[in-house]
Amino acid sequence: MALTEGVYVEAHEKINEVFQEIGVLLVELVNSRMKQKTWKSAYIDQRFPTEGGPSGLSKCRVVLPNNKLVSDIYNPRGYDSLMLKAFEIRTTEFQAKDWWYGFLLTVYPDRRCEVKFFYSPDYISEFDMDT
C-alpha cells in the first residue's frame, strides 16, 4: 500500500502504518470467522461527512472465491480507534484541499493490504449498504 508521495511524506508514512494495522486486524478477523473456508478478499468501505467529526458510514465485507459477499461481518475490534487516528492525521497534517472523504481498504489471505482513497466530498452520498 502506498499513497502518492509529495509534500506530506511523513504524514503518508503515519497513515500507511495505521492502515497496515487495520489490515492485520481485518485478516485476523476474517480468518477466525471463516474458519477453514477459502476467501478471496475482504474490505472495509469507510465514508466521512464533509463537515463535523469522523462519524460516518462503514461496512465490512468478505468476498468468496465465487464473488459472493459475506455481509454478516463487522469491523474488527480496535478498528474504531485506528480509524479515528487516521482521521486525526488527515485533519491535522494535510491541507483541507488534500483531504480524503473515504477509503476502501482491501486485504487478501496472504496479508496484502491495499487502500484506495476517495477525495470527493460527495462520496458519502453514494453509500450502498447492500454491496
C-alpha angles and dihedrals in degrees: 000000000000136000122215106279119229137103094351101055095139093044090049090053091052092048092047091053092051093049092047088055091050089049092054091050091049094049090049091049094049093046091052094046097043093046105190095344117120117243131187102206143327131215147189116213109198125181130184131203118246092241134035130022133329096285110123143119128304140168134187122210139175119215115213123210089261088054093249115141127236105209103172092087125098134205111290122262107272093028096110095057092046092047089051089051091052091047090051092051090049093050099043104034103037129062113248091249088063098048120124119218098203146355141210111217113193126187132187132208090257087060096251111151128201129182128196117192125210117211100185115106086213093063092100092058091060094059115134114187092194097065 
